[in-house]
């Protein structure tokens, strides 16, 4: 989910799932000082070990949608791997 927030900010909510079951939500707020300046990550709940700052530096300045999609992919991959480890074998 992407929504406009007050000022030049954008809120992104990521919903993760595993095996068709909802896992958890993460969020990220992007901000620009003006519409002419590049966006930066203002706050987020992305786990600290995922490379959100590197992704911000690589993608956000050139294409916000690529950044948003890539962070979503990183979060889903993290949840998938975590749940595969915890998922009981049958």
Secondary structure, 3 states (H helix, E strand, C coil): CEEEECCCEEEEEEEEEECCEEEEEEEEEEECCCCCCCCEEEEECCCCCCCHHHHHHHHHCCCHHHHHHHHHHHHHHHHHHHHHHHCCCC
